[in-house]
Amino acid sequence: MPVYLQDHPGEKIVVFSYFRKTLGYLAERLNHLGIENQVLTGGMPGTKQGVIDKFRDDGSVRVLLSSEVASEGVDLQFCRLLINYDLPWNPMRIEQRIGRLDRIGQKADKISIWNLCHADTIDERILKRLFERLNIFERALGGMEAILGEEIKTLTNDLLKPGLTGAQQDERIEQTAMAVERNRQEQNDLEKQASHLIAHGGYILERVRAAHDFRKRITEEDLIIYVKDYLDRFCPGHVFHRIKPDERSFKICLPAKTAAGLDDFTREKKLYNQTRLATGDTIRSEFVNKISRHRSGNESISQFHPLIKFISDGLTKRNETFYPLVAVKIAARSSPRLPAGNYGL
């Protein structure tokens, strides 16, 4: 760490550990080396955000030593190096830690994650046979919390039983990795097939039911109409501009209040790093009727995108339902060019 700080004089480092005594030990060692640091644990005077602000703004403080209290609800995207001094056995906890750095506003091309563990320990076996098997440092595990929690709880109870050999520990960890992979694949299949889980807004819900009954899919235009109707009704000052006629690409900019609401919603639902629309910037977006994670270029908006879920939640809270125009009744006196009658669209 001292060498890294010398080679990167403008950077700060985040170190996570479960135990307060460990954090105290690390703070003492860093102080002995002349490295200014800030400790963040639960129950400290002041607010968690106040500690984060001091760490961010004070140029002399180079290292944040934190317990799990900083693994949720804080922004640390001004750092690009995360050190896991000890590893939680639940991969969701690791993902939460990584999510503090790997989020909107991170300017580095990549973040670095250093995992420390002793050789020939259960921690090393967990790292190599579970974490690397699940590839958690390269891809998100969002939506797997319930599955992982139960699997890891059982695994923990088994690994802490006395008398297990290293080979038996390896075998048990491998079984857990396979079970998690199988459950994840089943979840992905359900997301593709169970379209009735897509949204809860009135119009979209009806289209989902129709898709389920007739084996059709929600179209991109369905999603476009759904989003446009909501923005027109409840989000004055928004930008929703189709870039080219007959294409699905749009420039979207949410007004400040709506963007802040979307940001709060993504935090509440743990939809981390899935949209840039919550920044309030103008974002080039493309509507698609399949799941797609944006890496660069246009942001893909599918049925599972946070904006769709946010709109659905907003309609539910307002007790509103979206009914698209499906027919027009024309009276004889209202249009000299068309005969009176009912016209379906």
Phi, psi and chi 1 to 4 in degrees:
 res  aa     phi    psi   chi1   chi2   chi3   chi4
   1 MET       -  -46.6 -176.2 -171.5  -63.0      -
   2 PRO   -56.3  -40.6  -24.9   34.9      -      -
   3 VAL   -64.3  -42.7  174.2      -      -      -
   4 TYR   -61.0  -44.8 -177.5   91.4      -      -
   5 LEU   -64.8  -34.6  -68.5  173.7      -      -
   6 GLN   -68.0  -40.2  -70.1  175.4    5.0      -
   7 ASP   -75.4  -20.6  -67.0  -17.8      -      -
   8 HIS  -129.8   73.7  -56.5   82.5      -      -
   9 PRO   -63.2  -22.3   22.1  -33.2      -      -
  10 GLY   -94.9    2.2      -      -      -      -
  11 GLU  -102.1  159.9  -68.2 -167.8   17.0      -
  12 LYS  -122.5  155.2  -62.1  172.1 -179.5  -76.6
  13 ILE  -123.0  141.1  -61.4  174.6      -      -
  14 VAL  -109.8  127.5 -179.7      -      -      -
  15 VAL  -119.4  126.7  179.9      -      -      -
  16 PHE  -107.2  139.7  -84.7  101.6      -      -
  17 SER  -149.8  147.7  174.4      -      -      -
  18 TYR   -70.1  -33.2 -103.2  132.0      -      -
  19 PHE  -107.2  134.7  -52.1  104.2      -      -
  20 ARG   -63.5  -40.2  -69.6 -166.3 -179.6 -160.7
  21 LYS   -63.9  -36.4  -71.4 -173.6  176.8 -179.8
  22 THR   -64.2  -43.9  -59.6      -      -      -
  23 LEU   -61.7  -40.7  -65.2  172.8      -      -
  24 GLY   -62.7  -41.5      -      -      -      -
  25 TYR   -62.2  -44.8  161.8   77.0      -      -
  26 LEU   -64.8  -39.9  -67.6  174.0      -      -
  27 ALA   -61.4  -41.2      -      -      -      -
  28 GLU   -64.8  -42.8 -176.9  177.5  -18.8      -
  29 ARG   -64.5  -43.1  -70.7  -68.2  -56.4  -87.9
  30 LEU   -65.7  -39.7  -69.5  175.2      -      -
  31 ASN   -61.5  -38.9  -70.9  -26.3      -      -
  32 HIS   -63.6  -31.9 -179.5   72.3      -      -
  33 LEU   -85.6   -1.3  -66.4  171.7      -      -
  34 GLY    79.3   22.8      -      -      -      -
  35 ILE  -102.7  113.7  -60.5  173.7      -      -
  36 GLU   -66.0  136.1  -69.3  -71.3  -28.4      -
  37 ASN  -143.0  162.9   59.6   86.3      -      -
  38 GLN  -128.0  130.9 -179.6   81.6   36.0      -
  39 VAL  -101.0  135.9  177.1      -      -      -
  40 LEU  -129.7  114.6  175.2   57.7      -      -
  41 THR  -138.3  168.2   62.2      -      -      -
  42 GLY   -69.0  150.5      -      -      -      -
  43 GLY    80.5    8.0      -      -      -      -
  44 MET   -79.3  155.4  -64.6  179.8   61.4      -
  45 PRO   -61.7  148.1  -18.1   28.9      -      -
  46 GLY    80.8 -171.0      -      -      -      -
  47 THR  -103.0  157.8   64.8      -      -      -
  48 LYS   -60.3  -43.2  175.7  168.5   61.7  174.7
  49 GLN   -65.6  -32.4 -171.3   57.5   49.8      -
  50 GLY   -62.7  -40.2      -      -      -      -
  51 VAL   -65.4  -42.7  175.2      -      -      -
  52 ILE   -62.5  -43.7  -62.6  -64.3      -      -
  53 ASP   -60.4  -42.6  -68.2  -17.2      -      -
  54 LYS   -64.0  -43.3 -177.5  177.4 -173.7  -62.3
  55 PHE   -61.2  -41.3  171.3   58.8      -      -
  56 ARG   -70.5  -41.9 -179.0 -168.5   62.8 -139.8
  57 ASP   -90.8  -23.4  -61.2  -25.4      -      -
  58 ASP   -87.0  109.1 -170.1  -22.5      -      -
  59 GLY   -64.6  -20.7      -      -      -      -
  60 SER   -80.6  -19.6   64.7      -      -      -
  61 VAL   -88.5  116.0  179.8      -      -      -
  62 ARG  -103.0  -23.1  -54.8  -66.0  -54.1  -80.8
  63 VAL  -131.6  133.7 -179.9      -      -      -
  64 LEU  -105.0  120.9  176.8   69.2      -      -
  65 LEU  -103.5  111.8  -58.4  168.7      -      -
  66 SER  -128.9  146.1  179.1      -      -      -
  67 SER   -85.0 -170.1   66.4      -      -      -
  68 GLU   -65.5   -8.6  -68.1  -57.5  -58.5      -
  69 VAL   -61.0  -25.7   71.3      -      -      -
  70 ALA   -96.2    6.1      -      -      -      -
  71 SER   -83.1   -7.7   65.3      -      -      -
  72 GLU  -138.9  144.0  -67.7 -171.5   77.0      -
  73 GLY    75.2   14.9      -      -      -      -
  74 VAL  -130.7  157.5  -59.8      -      -      -
  75 ASP  -111.0  119.2  -62.9  -33.7      -      -
  76 LEU  -125.7   30.7  -64.0  169.2      -      -
  77 GLN   -72.5   -2.1   67.2  -89.9   49.9      -
  78 PHE   -83.4    0.9   53.1   89.3      -      -
  79 CYS  -113.7  156.8  -54.9      -      -      -
  80 ARG  -132.1    6.5   69.1  179.8 -176.3   97.9
  81 LEU  -125.1  122.8  173.2   58.4      -      -
  82 LEU  -117.2  129.6  165.4   66.6      -      -
  83 ILE  -114.6  120.4  -60.9  176.6      -      -
  84 ASN   -91.8   96.9  -69.7  -51.4      -      -
  85 TYR   -67.1  -35.2 -169.2   81.6      -      -
  86 ASP  -135.9  149.8   47.0   49.9      -      -
  87 LEU  -103.8  122.8  -72.9  170.9      -      -
  88 PRO   -63.2  146.5  -15.8   28.6      -      -
  89 TRP   -79.6  -16.1  -72.3   -0.2      -      -
  90 ASN   -87.5  115.8 -170.5  -25.0      -      -
  91 PRO   -57.8  -26.0  -23.8   33.9      -      -
  92 MET   -62.5  -34.7  -70.8  -60.6  -58.8      -
  93 ARG   -65.7  -39.3  -65.3  -71.2 -174.1 -177.7
  94 ILE   -64.1  -44.0  -61.8  -68.0      -      -
  95 GLU   -60.6  -40.1 -174.2 -167.7   11.2      -
  96 GLN   -62.5  -40.8  -71.2  171.4  -10.1      -
  97 ARG   -62.4  -48.0  -68.6  179.3  177.3 -176.8
  98 ILE   -60.9  -36.6  -64.2  171.7      -      -
  99 GLY   -63.7  -17.9      -      -      -      -
 100 ARG   -69.3  -29.2  -58.2  -51.6   91.9 -146.7
 101 LEU  -100.1  -41.2  -80.0   67.0      -      -
 102 ASP   -87.6   78.3 -174.4   19.5      -      -
 103 ARG  -149.1  174.3   59.0 -165.8  -57.3  103.1
 104 ILE   -56.1  131.4  -65.8  171.7      -      -
 105 GLY   104.7  -11.3      -      -      -      -
 106 GLN   -71.6  120.4  175.7   58.8 -103.8      -
 107 LYS   -93.5  -16.2  -63.5 -179.1  178.7  179.4
 108 ALA   -72.4  147.6      -      -      -      -
 109 ASP   -64.8  -31.4  -66.8  -26.6      -      -
 110 LYS  -152.0  155.7   63.7  179.4 -179.5  178.7
 111 ILE  -106.0  154.2   63.2  172.4      -      -
 112 SER  -109.3  141.2  -61.3      -      -      -
 113 ILE  -127.3  118.4  -55.5  161.6      -      -
 114 TRP  -105.4  123.8  -64.4   -3.2      -      -
 115 ASN  -110.6  122.9  -58.8  -56.6      -      -
 116 LEU  -103.9  129.6  -53.8 -177.4      -      -
 117 CYS  -156.4  153.2   60.6      -      -      -
 118 HIS   -81.1  145.3  -70.7  -74.9      -      -
 119 ALA   -66.0  148.0      -      -      -      -
 120 ASP    60.6   38.3  -60.2  -37.7      -      -
 121 THR  -121.9  168.4   62.7      -      -      -
 122 ILE   -61.4  -37.3  -65.6  179.0      -      -
 123 ASP   -58.5  -42.2  -76.4  -10.3      -      -
 124 GLU   -65.1  -39.4 -175.7 -168.6   34.1      -
 125 ARG   -66.8  -40.0  -65.2 -174.7  176.7   96.8
 126 ILE   -60.6  -44.9  -69.4  -74.8      -      -
 127 LEU   -61.7  -48.7  175.0   63.7      -      -
 128 LYS   -79.5  -36.2  -69.7 -175.0  176.0 -179.7
 129 ARG  -100.9  -13.5  -63.5 -175.2  176.2  -89.1
 130 LEU  -117.4  -58.4 -177.3   61.8      -      -
 131 PHE   -63.0  -47.4  -70.7  177.1      -      -
 132 GLU   -70.2  -32.4  -67.7 -178.9    1.0      -
 133 ARG   -64.4  -41.6  170.5   72.7  174.6  -90.7
 134 LEU   -81.4   -9.6  -62.0  179.6      -      -
 135 ASN    60.1   39.4 -143.8   13.5      -      -
 136 ILE   -71.2  -18.3   68.9  164.4      -      -
 137 PHE   -84.4   -6.8  -59.3  106.6      -      -
 138 GLU  -113.1  -22.6  -75.0   77.0   30.4      -
 139 ARG  -140.1  153.3   63.7 -178.8 -178.8 -176.8
 140 ALA   -77.4  155.0      -      -      -      -
 141 LEU  -115.2   21.1  -68.9  170.3      -      -
 142 GLY   -53.1  139.7      -      -      -      -
 143 GLY    88.0   -3.4      -      -      -      -
 144 MET  -102.9    7.5  -67.1  -72.2  -68.3      -
 145 GLU   -59.9  -44.6 -173.4  165.6   11.3      -
 146 ALA   -63.6  -43.1      -      -      -      -
 147 ILE   -66.1  -48.8  -64.5  171.7      -      -
 148 LEU   -63.5  -42.0  -79.7  169.4      -      -
 149 GLY   -56.4  -46.1      -      -      -      -
 150 GLU   -69.5  -42.3 -169.3   60.9   34.3      -
 151 GLU   -63.6  -44.4  -69.3  -71.2  -11.5      -
 152 ILE   -70.0  -35.3  -61.6  -57.5      -      -
 153 LYS   -60.2  -46.4  179.9  179.8  178.1 -178.8
 154 THR   -64.5  -43.0  -57.3      -      -      -
 155 LEU   -60.0  -44.8  174.1   64.3      -      -
 156 THR   -59.5  -46.0  -58.8      -      -      -
 157 ASN   -60.3  -39.0  -68.7  -24.6      -      -
 158 ASP   -70.2  -43.0  -69.7  -13.7      -      -
 159 LEU   -69.1  -25.6  -69.5 -178.7      -      -
 160 LEU   -86.7   -0.4  -66.8  179.1      -      -
 161 LYS   -70.4  136.4  -68.6  178.2 -179.3  178.4
 162 PRO   -69.9  150.0   25.4  -33.4      -      -
 163 GLY    94.6   -3.9      -      -      -      -
 164 LEU   -74.4  134.7  -74.5 -177.6      -      -
 165 THR   -81.0  168.1   65.0      -      -      -
 166 GLY   -59.9  -39.3      -      -      -      -
 167 ALA   -64.7  -39.8      -      -      -      -
 168 GLN   -66.7  -37.6  -70.6  171.9  -32.5      -
 169 GLN   -63.7  -44.2  -68.7  173.5  -10.2      -
 170 ASP   -59.1  -43.7  -71.8  -16.9      -      -
 171 GLU   -63.8  -41.2 -179.1 -179.6    3.1      -
 172 ARG   -67.7  -39.5 -173.4   63.9 -170.7   85.2
 173 ILE   -65.3  -41.1  -65.9  169.5      -      -
 174 GLU   -62.2  -39.7 -177.4   71.8   12.7      -
 175 GLN   -61.6  -41.0  -69.1  172.1   -6.5      -
 176 THR   -65.5  -43.3  -61.2      -      -      -
 177 ALA   -59.7  -43.2      -      -      -      -
 178 MET   -65.5  -39.8  -66.8  175.3   62.4      -
 179 ALA   -64.9  -41.4      -      -      -      -
 180 VAL   -66.1  -42.9  171.3      -      -      -
 181 GLU   -60.5  -42.6  -78.2  -74.1    7.8      -
 182 ARG   -64.2  -43.6 -177.8  171.9   60.0 -107.7
 183 ASN   -65.3  -36.9  -70.2  -26.0      -      -
 184 ARG   -66.6  -40.9  177.8  160.7   54.3 -172.8
 185 GLN   -64.8  -39.3 -175.6   58.3   51.8      -
 186 GLU   -63.6  -39.3  -69.9  174.9   -4.6      -
 187 GLN   -65.3  -41.9 -175.7 -175.9   57.5      -
 188 ASN   -62.2  -40.4  -70.3  -19.6      -      -
 189 ASP   -63.8  -40.0  -68.1  -17.9      -      -
 190 LEU   -65.0  -39.0  -76.0  173.3      -      -
 191 GLU   -63.9  -34.7  -73.2 -179.3  -12.5      -
 192 LYS   -75.5  -34.1  -66.1  175.8 -178.1  177.7
 193 GLN   -95.5  -38.2  -62.4  170.7    9.3      -
 194 ALA   -87.3   73.9      -      -      -      -
 195 SER   -67.4  -16.5   57.3      -      -      -
 196 HIS   -69.6   -7.5   60.1  -77.7      -      -
 197 LEU   -94.1    2.8  -62.6  177.6      -      -
 198 ILE   -65.3  -51.5  -71.4  170.9      -      -
 199 ALA  -155.0  171.5      -      -      -      -
 200 HIS  -123.6    1.3  -56.3  -74.2      -      -
 201 GLY   -66.6  150.8      -      -      -      -
 202 GLY   -56.5  -52.9      -      -      -      -
 203 TYR   -65.1  -49.6  168.4   62.5      -      -
 204 ILE   -61.8  -38.7  -72.6  -68.8      -      -
 205 LEU   -61.0  -42.1 -174.1   57.9      -      -
 206 GLU   -65.0  -40.8  -69.6  -55.9  -45.9      -
 207 ARG   -66.3  -34.9  -67.7  -54.1  -60.9  -97.3
 208 VAL   -65.0  -43.5  169.2      -      -      -
 209 ARG   -61.4  -41.9  -71.5  171.1  178.5  164.8
 210 ALA   -64.3  -40.6      -      -      -      -
 211 ALA   -61.2  -40.2      -      -      -      -
 212 HIS   -67.2  -41.9 -178.6   72.6      -      -
 213 ASP   -71.7  -39.3  -67.1  -19.9      -      -
 214 PHE  -110.3   10.1  -61.7  103.4      -      -
 215 ARG    59.3   37.2  -60.8 -176.3 -178.5  -83.9
 216 LYS  -106.9  174.9  -63.0  178.7 -178.9  178.1
 217 ARG  -120.2  152.5  -63.9 -174.7  -63.0  176.9
 218 ILE   -64.2  133.2  -68.6  176.0      -      -
 219 THR   -89.3  166.2   68.1      -      -      -
 220 GLU   -61.7  -38.5  -69.3   84.5    2.1      -
 221 GLU   -65.5  -32.7  -75.7  -60.5  -38.7      -
 222 ASP   -57.9  -47.4  -68.3  -27.3      -      -
 223 LEU   -65.9  -40.0  -64.6  172.4      -      -
 224 ILE   -61.6  -47.1  -68.5  169.2      -      -
 225 ILE   -62.4  -41.4  -66.6  170.0      -      -
 226 TYR   -60.8  -48.0 -172.7   60.9      -      -
 227 VAL   -68.9  -44.5  171.6      -      -      -
 228 LYS   -61.8  -42.8 -175.8  177.6 -173.5  -56.8
 229 ASP   -60.1  -44.0  175.9   81.3      -      -
 230 TYR   -66.0  -46.0 -176.3   87.6      -      -
 231 LEU   -63.6  -41.2  -64.5 -180.0      -      -
 232 ASP   -63.3  -36.3  -73.2  -14.9      -      -
 233 ARG   -82.8  -37.2  -67.0  166.3   67.3 -170.0
 234 PHE  -124.4   -2.8  -56.1  113.4      -      -
 235 CYS  -130.1   69.4  -51.3      -      -      -
 236 PRO   -61.8  140.7   21.7  -32.6      -      -
 237 GLY    92.1    5.2      -      -      -      -
 238 HIS   -79.5  164.2   70.5  -86.3      -      -
 239 VAL  -117.5  126.5  173.5      -      -      -
 240 PHE  -143.9   85.1 -170.3   76.3      -      -
 241 HIS  -118.1  121.2  173.5   68.0      -      -
 242 ARG   -71.6  126.3 -166.9 -173.4  -66.4  -98.5
 243 ILE   -68.8  -45.6  -63.6  174.9      -      -
 244 LYS  -135.7  144.1  -68.5 -177.2  179.2 -179.8
 245 PRO   -58.0  145.1  -21.6   32.0      -      -
 246 ASP    65.4   17.2  -58.4  -37.3      -      -
 247 GLU  -118.0  166.1  -70.7 -169.7    0.3      -
 248 ARG  -100.6    7.1  -55.4 -175.3  -58.7  -92.0
 249 SER   -91.5  136.7  -62.6      -      -      -
 250 PHE  -135.2  153.9  -74.6   75.5      -      -
 251 LYS   -96.7  122.0  -70.7 -177.5  178.8  179.2
 252 ILE  -123.7  130.7  -57.3  176.7      -      -
 253 CYS  -136.2  119.3 -179.9      -      -      -
 254 LEU   -87.8  140.3  -58.3 -179.9      -      -
 255 PRO   -61.9  159.5   18.7  -28.5      -      -
 256 ALA   -54.5  -43.5      -      -      -      -
 257 LYS   -65.4  -41.9 -176.2  176.7  180.0 -179.8
 258 THR   -68.6  -41.7  -54.9      -      -      -
 259 ALA   -61.0  -41.9      -      -      -      -
 260 ALA   -65.1  -38.8      -      -      -      -
 261 GLY   -64.0  -40.3      -      -      -      -
 262 LEU   -65.6  -39.3  176.9   58.6      -      -
 263 ASP   -63.0  -44.6 -174.0   57.7      -      -
 264 ASP   -62.0  -40.4  -68.7  -19.5      -      -
 265 PHE   -64.1  -43.4  178.3   82.5      -      -
 266 THR   -65.6  -34.3   57.2      -      -      -
 267 ARG   -68.2  -45.8  -66.6  171.1 -173.5  -89.6
 268 GLU   -61.6  -40.9  177.7 -173.9  -11.2      -
 269 LYS   -90.8    1.3  -57.3  -60.7 -177.4 -178.6
 270 LYS    59.4   41.5  -61.8 -177.2  179.2  179.9
 271 LEU   -96.2   58.5  -56.0  173.1      -      -
 272 TYR   -67.6  138.6  -55.3  122.9      -      -
 273 ASN    58.0   32.7  -52.0  -44.9      -      -
 274 GLN  -108.7   -4.0  -64.4 -175.6   27.8      -
 275 THR  -156.2  147.4  179.8      -      -      -
 276 ARG  -102.3   -2.2  -67.0  170.0  -71.9  166.1
 277 LEU   -66.6  -24.5  -68.5  168.2      -      -
 278 ALA   -71.3   -7.8      -      -      -      -
 279 THR   -78.9  -17.7   62.8      -      -      -
 280 GLY    83.8    1.2      -      -      -      -
 281 ASP   -81.2  163.8  -65.0  -26.5      -      -
 282 THR   -79.9  120.0  -60.5      -      -      -
 283 ILE  -117.3  128.7  -55.1  -60.5      -      -
 284 ARG   -75.0  121.8  -70.3  175.5   60.8   99.1
 285 SER  -129.6  152.1  -54.1      -      -      -
 286 GLU  -130.1  128.0 -178.0  178.2    7.1      -
 287 PHE   -83.1  129.9  -73.2   84.4      -      -
 288 VAL  -135.5  153.5  -62.7      -      -      -
 289 ASN  -105.0   35.8   59.7   -5.0      -      -
 290 LYS  -149.3  162.0   60.5 -177.7  178.8  179.8
 291 ILE   -73.5  132.0  -57.6  172.6      -      -
 292 SER  -152.9  123.8  175.5      -      -      -
 293 ARG   -89.1  127.0  -65.9 -169.4   64.4 -175.0
 294 HIS   -79.5  135.1   64.5  -88.3      -      -
 295 ARG  -113.5  -38.1  -71.2  -66.0 -177.5 -176.9
 296 SER  -157.2  166.6   61.3      -      -      -
 297 GLY    71.7 -142.4      -      -      -      -
 298 ASN   -66.2  144.4  -68.3   -5.5      -      -
 299 GLU   -86.0  127.6  177.4  167.1  -33.3      -
 300 SER   -83.7  129.8  -61.7      -      -      -
 301 ILE  -114.1  104.9  -60.1  179.9      -      -
 302 SER  -107.7 -174.4   72.1      -      -      -
 303 GLN   -62.2  -22.4  -59.1   97.2  -45.3      -
 304 PHE   -99.6    4.9  -59.1   95.8      -      -
 305 HIS   -68.1  145.7 -171.0  -85.6      -      -
 306 PRO   -55.0  -33.2  -28.1   35.3      -      -
 307 LEU   -64.0  -41.0  179.0   62.2      -      -
 308 ILE   -64.3  -43.0  -58.1  -61.8      -      -
 309 LYS   -66.7  -37.9  -63.9  180.0  179.2 -179.4
 310 PHE   -63.4  -43.9  172.1   73.3      -      -
 311 ILE   -64.6  -43.5  -69.3  174.7      -      -
 312 SER   -58.5  -44.3  173.7      -      -      -
 313 ASP   -64.4  -40.3 -176.9   71.1      -      -
 314 GLY   -63.9  -41.6      -      -      -      -
 315 LEU   -64.8  -39.7  -69.2  172.6      -      -
 316 THR   -63.3  -45.3  -59.5      -      -      -
 317 LYS   -66.4  -30.3  -70.3  178.5  178.4  177.8
 318 ARG   -85.5   -3.3  -71.2 -179.4  168.2   88.2
 319 ASN    56.8   40.9 -163.4   27.6      -      -
 320 GLU  -109.1  154.9  -68.9  -87.2   -7.6      -
 321 THR  -135.4  138.4  -56.9      -      -      -
 322 PHE   -93.7  117.9  172.2   45.2      -      -
 323 TYR  -113.7  111.1  -64.6  103.0      -      -
 324 PRO   -71.5  158.4   28.5  -35.1      -      -
 325 LEU   -72.1  119.4 -178.2   63.6      -      -
 326 VAL  -119.0  -16.0  -65.4      -      -      -
 327 ALA  -159.2  155.3      -      -      -      -
 328 VAL  -131.2  135.6  176.2      -      -      -
 329 LYS  -106.9  122.1 -177.7  176.5 -177.5  179.3
 330 ILE  -111.0  124.5  -61.7  179.3      -      -
 331 ALA   -82.5  156.3      -      -      -      -
 332 ALA   -60.7  -36.1      -      -      -      -
 333 ARG   -81.1  -11.8   63.3  179.8  180.0  -85.0
 334 SER   -89.1  -21.2   62.5      -      -      -
 335 SER  -145.0  112.2  175.9      -      -      -
 336 PRO   -72.3  -16.3   26.8  -34.5      -      -
 337 ARG   -92.0  -23.1  -63.3 -176.8  178.5 -179.5
 338 LEU  -117.3  140.5  -68.0  174.9      -      -
 339 PRO   -66.0  150.9  -13.7   26.8      -      -
 340 ALA   -62.2  146.6      -      -      -      -
 341 GLY   152.3 -176.1      -      -      -      -
 342 ASN   -99.9  133.2  -62.9  -30.9      -      -
 343 TYR  -122.8  119.2  -68.4   82.0      -      -
 344 GLY   -85.4  150.0      -      -      -      -
 345 LEU  -105.7      -  -58.8  179.6      -      -
